[in-house]
Amino acid sequence: MPPSEVSLNKKLSLSLYFLILLAWGLFPSLFLLERSGKIDFWWGMCLNLVILIGMSFLFEPGAISSLREDLSTKPAQKIVLGMVSALFLYGFFWVGREVVSTVLSFASREINAIYAFKGEAPNWRIVLSMLLVIGPGEEIFWRGTLQRLLIQKTNPYWGFSLVLLCYTLVHTASFNLTLVGAAFISGFFWGALYWWRGSILVNAISHTIWDILVFLLFPLV
């Protein structure tokens, strides 16, 4: 392997390790601080993602060019696919809520605890957070940066699997089994969607619309 490729590969590995460790520090801290009432969940979530996206662009400039190319290629088709996928995922969770609530006695309590994240934040602020930061930001970081880099480093299967594992495990700090399960299912869905289409625009539309449907328009409670 030429020295330039060795250097690039080493830089890629260091970027990955740093970003994964940063996510492992920020997201569990957010859940723990929210449980103690020391932070507004929505401000904290937005701050986390601004930091992670900033670090992603700083350590991996290719993320910016990849995103720019994605946004300029057949955006209308990608928006429609994102909308349809969000509706499909919402329908899956709607059915799943009925099943889980019947089978697991604690599920309803944990679902209510998830909606308690809304706190006293007004709906307009939650919507803006989801539209401008949370939906796009999570997909830019988890799929557009980590999954893309891990695919380059390993292969599509491992890129998908490792990001799904990380995405699921950072939610364990919520101490909410239902939320962890929801993170696994949605992470699997969006990871597979990115594996299939390779488009952050599709994923961002899907994630954002799903968030708004689940938390605000048609809550699953």
Contacts in CASP RR format, 6 or more apart in sequence:
PFRMAT RR
TARGET T0000
AUTHOR 0000-0000-0000
METHOD contacts of the structure
MODEL  1
MPPSEVSLNKKLSLSLYFLILLAWGLFPSLFLLERSGKIDFWWGMCLNLV
ILIGMSFLFEPGAISSLREDLSTKPAQKIVLGMVSALFLYGFFWVGREVV
STVLSFASREINAIYAFKGEAPNWRIVLSMLLVIGPGEEIFWRGTLQRLL
IQKTNPYWGFSLVLLCYTLVHTASFNLTLVGAAFISGFFWGALYWWRGSI
LVNAISHTIWDILVFLLFPLV
1 9 0 8 1.000
9 153 0 8 1.000
12 60 0 8 1.000
12 149 0 8 1.000
12 152 0 8 1.000
12 153 0 8 1.000
13 153 0 8 1.000
14 59 0 8 1.000
15 59 0 8 1.000
15 60 0 8 1.000
15 149 0 8 1.000
16 146 0 8 1.000
16 149 0 8 1.000
16 150 0 8 1.000
16 153 0 8 1.000
18 55 0 8 1.000
18 59 0 8 1.000
19 52 0 8 1.000
19 55 0 8 1.000
19 56 0 8 1.000
19 59 0 8 1.000
19 141 0 8 1.000
19 145 0 8 1.000
19 146 0 8 1.000
20 146 0 8 1.000
20 166 0 8 1.000
22 51 0 8 1.000
22 52 0 8 1.000
22 55 0 8 1.000
23 52 0 8 1.000
23 141 0 8 1.000
23 146 0 8 1.000
23 166 0 8 1.000
23 170 0 8 1.000
24 166 0 8 1.000
24 170 0 8 1.000
26 48 0 8 1.000
26 51 0 8 1.000
26 52 0 8 1.000
27 48 0 8 1.000
27 170 0 8 1.000
27 171 0 8 1.000
27 173 0 8 1.000
28 170 0 8 1.000
28 172 0 8 1.000
28 173 0 8 1.000
29 173 0 8 1.000
30 39 0 8 1.000
30 41 0 8 1.000
30 44 0 8 1.000
30 45 0 8 1.000
30 48 0 8 1.000
31 171 0 8 1.000
31 173 0 8 1.000
31 174 0 8 1.000
31 175 0 8 1.000
32 173 0 8 1.000
33 39 0 8 1.000
34 41 0 8 1.000
34 117 0 8 1.000
35 174 0 8 1.000
35 175 0 8 1.000
40 121 0 8 1.000
41 117 0 8 1.000
41 118 0 8 1.000
41 119 0 8 1.000
41 121 0 8 1.000
42 121 0 8 1.000
42 125 0 8 1.000
42 126 0 8 1.000
42 129 0 8 1.000
45 129 0 8 1.000
45 133 0 8 1.000
45 134 0 8 1.000
46 129 0 8 1.000
46 133 0 8 1.000
46 134 0 8 1.000
49 133 0 8 1.000
49 134 0 8 1.000
49 137 0 8 1.000
49 138 0 8 1.000
49 141 0 8 1.000
50 133 0 8 1.000
52 137 0 8 1.000
52 141 0 8 1.000
53 137 0 8 1.000
53 140 0 8 1.000
53 141 0 8 1.000
56 63 0 8 1.000
56 140 0 8 1.000
56 141 0 8 1.000
56 145 0 8 1.000
57 63 0 8 1.000
57 64 0 8 1.000
60 145 0 8 1.000
60 149 0 8 1.000
63 140 0 8 1.000
63 144 0 8 1.000
63 145 0 8 1.000
63 148 0 8 1.000
66 144 0 8 1.000
66 148 0 8 1.000
66 200 0 8 1.000
67 140 0 8 1.000
67 144 0 8 1.000
67 200 0 8 1.000
70 78 0 8 1.000
70 198 0 8 1.000
70 199 0 8 1.000
70 200 0 8 1.000
70 201 0 8 1.000
71 201 0 8 1.000
75 201 0 8 1.000
78 197 0 8 1.000
78 199 0 8 1.000
78 201 0 8 1.000
78 202 0 8 1.000
78 205 0 8 1.000
79 201 0 8 1.000
79 205 0 8 1.000
81 197 0 8 1.000
81 202 0 8 1.000
81 205 0 8 1.000
81 206 0 8 1.000
82 202 0 8 1.000
82 203 0 8 1.000
82 205 0 8 1.000
82 206 0 8 1.000
82 209 0 8 1.000
83 205 0 8 1.000
83 206 0 8 1.000
83 209 0 8 1.000
85 189 0 8 1.000
85 193 0 8 1.000
85 202 0 8 1.000
85 206 0 8 1.000
86 205 0 8 1.000
86 206 0 8 1.000
86 207 0 8 1.000
86 208 0 8 1.000
86 209 0 8 1.000
86 210 0 8 1.000
86 213 0 8 1.000
87 209 0 8 1.000
87 213 0 8 1.000
89 186 0 8 1.000
89 189 0 8 1.000
89 206 0 8 1.000
89 210 0 8 1.000
90 210 0 8 1.000
90 213 0 8 1.000
90 214 0 8 1.000
90 218 0 8 1.000
92 185 0 8 1.000
92 189 0 8 1.000
93 182 0 8 1.000
93 185 0 8 1.000
93 214 0 8 1.000
93 220 0 8 1.000
94 220 0 8 1.000
97 111 0 8 1.000
97 220 0 8 1.000
100 107 0 8 1.000
100 178 0 8 1.000
101 107 0 8 1.000
101 108 0 8 1.000
101 111 0 8 1.000
104 178 0 8 1.000
106 177 0 8 1.000
106 178 0 8 1.000
107 178 0 8 1.000
110 176 0 8 1.000
110 177 0 8 1.000
110 178 0 8 1.000
110 179 0 8 1.000
111 178 0 8 1.000
111 220 0 8 1.000
111 221 0 8 1.000
112 221 0 8 1.000
113 176 0 8 1.000
113 179 0 8 1.000
114 176 0 8 1.000
114 178 0 8 1.000
114 179 0 8 1.000
114 182 0 8 1.000
115 215 0 8 1.000
115 219 0 8 1.000
115 221 0 8 1.000
118 126 0 8 1.000
118 215 0 8 1.000
123 216 0 8 1.000
126 215 0 8 1.000
126 216 0 8 1.000
127 212 0 8 1.000
127 216 0 8 1.000
130 208 0 8 1.000
130 211 0 8 1.000
130 212 0 8 1.000
130 215 0 8 1.000
131 208 0 8 1.000
131 212 0 8 1.000
134 208 0 8 1.000
134 211 0 8 1.000
135 204 0 8 1.000
135 207 0 8 1.000
135 208 0 8 1.000
135 211 0 8 1.000
136 200 0 8 1.000
136 204 0 8 1.000
136 207 0 8 1.000
136 208 0 8 1.000
137 204 0 8 1.000
138 207 0 8 1.000
139 190 0 8 1.000
139 194 0 8 1.000
139 200 0 8 1.000
139 203 0 8 1.000
139 204 0 8 1.000
139 207 0 8 1.000
140 200 0 8 1.000
140 204 0 8 1.000
142 163 0 8 1.000
142 166 0 8 1.000
142 167 0 8 1.000
142 187 0 8 1.000
142 190 0 8 1.000
142 191 0 8 1.000
143 163 0 8 1.000
143 190 0 8 1.000
143 191 0 8 1.000
143 194 0 8 1.000
143 200 0 8 1.000
143 203 0 8 1.000
144 194 0 8 1.000
144 200 0 8 1.000
144 203 0 8 1.000
146 162 0 8 1.000
146 163 0 8 1.000
146 166 0 8 1.000
147 159 0 8 1.000
147 160 0 8 1.000
147 163 0 8 1.000
147 191 0 8 1.000
147 194 0 8 1.000
147 195 0 8 1.000
150 158 0 8 1.000
150 159 0 8 1.000
150 162 0 8 1.000
150 163 0 8 1.000
151 158 0 8 1.000
151 159 0 8 1.000
151 160 0 8 1.000
153 159 0 8 1.000
154 162 0 8 1.000
156 195 0 8 1.000
160 191 0 8 1.000
160 192 0 8 1.000
160 195 0 8 1.000
163 191 0 8 1.000
164 184 0 8 1.000
164 187 0 8 1.000
164 188 0 8 1.000
164 191 0 8 1.000
167 183 0 8 1.000
167 187 0 8 1.000
168 180 0 8 1.000
168 181 0 8 1.000
168 183 0 8 1.000
168 184 0 8 1.000
168 187 0 8 1.000
170 183 0 8 1.000
171 179 0 8 1.000
171 180 0 8 1.000
171 181 0 8 1.000
171 183 0 8 1.000
172 180 0 8 1.000
174 180 0 8 1.000
186 207 0 8 1.000
186 210 0 8 1.000
190 203 0 8 1.000
190 206 0 8 1.000
190 207 0 8 1.000
191 203 0 8 1.000
193 202 0 8 1.000
193 203 0 8 1.000
193 206 0 8 1.000
194 200 0 8 1.000
194 202 0 8 1.000
194 203 0 8 1.000
197 203 0 8 1.000
214 220 0 8 1.000
END
